[in-house]
Amino acid sequence: MTGDDIASELLTLGLARGMTVLVHASLRSIGWVDGGAEAVVAALRQVLWPDGTLVVPTPTAENSDTSRDHLTRIAGMTFHQVLDYRRAMPPFDRVATPAGSGQIAEAARTTPGAIRSAHPQSSFAAIGPLARPLMKRHLVSCHLGEDSPLGKLYQANACILLLGVGYASCTALHLAEYRYQEEPPRRSYRCVARHRGEAQWRKYTDVVLDDSDFTDIGVALDEEITCKRGYIGKAECRLMLLRDVVDSAAEWMRAHR
C-alpha cells in the first residue's frame, strides 16, 4: 500500500474534505505500507485537508498507579519493589511522552503543528483548523467526559473512523459512561505529571471507566446505527457519526448495566 492507495480507499469508504474525525487505527492490520505510520497520517490529512481536522487518542496509562496496566505490571512485586517502581515512573510530559495507542497515533502526535490535550492519562492530539479549540481545557478530573476532547467532538458533530480495530478500542464509548445515568459510579485515580520541571502526583475523582462490555455494545451498534464499512488494505474499517455511537451506547448501558 502507498499513501495514495490509502487516500483513495479512504475516499471510497466515505471520508471527505472538511470532516472532523476521531481515528483509532492499527498499522499492522493494514498490511505493509510504504512509508509506515507517517504515510497513513499523510493520507488521512490529504483527504481531510485543508479544512478538516484529524484527532487521535494518545493515552498514557503507564504513568498512573491506579490503571489496569500498572496493576498488571506490579502483580507479584513486594511492597518495597512497588515503591521503587513507582519512584522511577516517568511523569507525563505533554510534549515528550509517547502515545500509548499505536504507531499511527504517535505519528499524528509528532506531526508538526499537532496539538495535544493536557490530561496526564487520557490525552488526545489533533491536527487541523479545530485542533486548538478541541484540545484546550482538558480537565484532570475529566478523563473522557464533557470537559474532554470527546465532549467537544460530540458538539462538533465529528465522525469516528475505526481502522483495523474493533469497538473495544473506541474511546467515544467512554463518553456514554458519563451520560447513561444522572450520577454514574465514580472512583479515585492517581497519576504523575511533570509540573514546573518536577514530578508531581495528582489524585482526583472521576467516573468509573469500564470497557469490558464494549464489544457487546459494538454488536448492537452495528445493528442500530448508520455505519459505512469497507477496507483499507487488509484492515476492516467503520466510519460513523460520533453522536450516533455515544447516544446509542448510552441507551444500551441504561438497559444492560
C-alpha positions, 0 to 999 in steps of 0.5 A, spaced: 500 500 500 502 507 498 499 513 501 495 514 495 492 507 495 490 509 502 487 516 500 483 513 495 480 507 499 479 512 504 475 516 499 471 510 497 469 508 504 466 515 505 471 520 508 471 527 505 474 534 505 472 538 511 470 532 516 472 532 523 474 525 525 476 521 531 481 515 528 483 509 532 487 505 527 492 499 527 498 499 522 499 492 522 492 490 520 493 494 514 498 490 511 505 493 509 505 500 507 510 504 504 512 509 508 509 506 515 505 510 520 507 517 517 504 515 510 497 513 513 497 520 517 499 523 510 493 520 507 488 521 512 490 529 512 490 529 504 483 527 504 481 531 510 485 537 508 485 543 508 479 544 512 478 538 516 481 536 522 484 529 524 484 527 532 487 521 535 487 518 542 494 518 545 493 515 552 498 514 557 496 509 562 503 507 564 504 513 568 498 512 573 498 507 579 491 506 579 490 503 571 489 496 569 496 496 566 500 498 572 496 493 576 498 488 571 505 490 571 506 490 579 502 483 580 507 479 584 512 485 586 513 486 594 511 492 597 518 495 597 519 493 589 512 497 588 515 503 591 521 503 587 517 502 581 513 507 582 519 512 584 522 511 577 515 512 573 516 517 568 511 523 569 507 525 563 510 530 559 505 533 554 510 534 549 515 528 550 511 522 552 509 517 547 502 515 545 500 509 548 495 507 542 499 505 536 504 507 531 499 511 527 497 515 533 504 517 535 505 519 528 499 524 528 502 526 535 509 528 532 506 531 526 508 538 526 503 543 528 499 537 532 496 539 538 495 535 544 490 535 550 493 536 557 490 530 561 496 526 564 492 519 562 487 520 557 490 525 552 488 526 545 492 530 539 489 533 533 491 536 527 487 541 523 483 548 523 479 545 530 485 542 533 486 548 538 479 549 540 478 541 541 484 540 545 484 546 550 481 545 557 482 538 558 480 537 565 484 532 570 478 530 573 475 529 566 478 523 563 473 522 557 467 526 559 464 533 557 470 537 559 474 532 554 476 532 547 470 527 546 465 532 549 467 537 544 467 532 538 460 530 540 458 538 539 462 538 533 458 533 530 465 529 528 465 522 525 469 516 528 473 512 523 475 505 526 481 502 522 483 495 523 480 495 530 474 493 533 469 497 538 473 495 544 478 500 542 473 506 541 474 511 546 467 515 544 464 509 548 467 512 554 463 518 553 456 514 554 459 512 561 458 519 563 451 520 560 447 513 561 445 515 568 444 522 572 450 520 577 454 514 574 459 510 579 465 514 580 472 512 583 479 515 585 485 515 580 492 517 581 497 519 576 504 523 575 505 529 571 511 533 570 509 540 573 514 546 573 520 541 571 518 536 577 514 530 578 508 531 581 502 526 583 495 528 582 489 524 585 482 526 583 475 523 582 472 521 576 467 516 573 468 509 573 471 507 566 469 500 564 470 497 557 469 490 558 462 490 555 464 494 549 464 489 544 457 487 546 455 494 545 459 494 538 454 488 536 448 492 537 451 498 534 452 495 528 445 493 528 442 500 530 446 505 527 448 508 520 455 505 519 459 505 512 464 499 512 469 497 507 477 496 507 483 499 507 488 494 505 487 488 509 484 492 515 476 492 516 474 499 517 467 503 520 466 510 519 460 513 523 457 519 526 460 520 533 453 522 536 450 516 533 455 511 537 455 515 544 447 516 544 446 509 542 451 506 547 448 510 552 441 507 551 444 500 551 448 501 558 441 504 561 438 497 559 444 492 560 448 495 566 
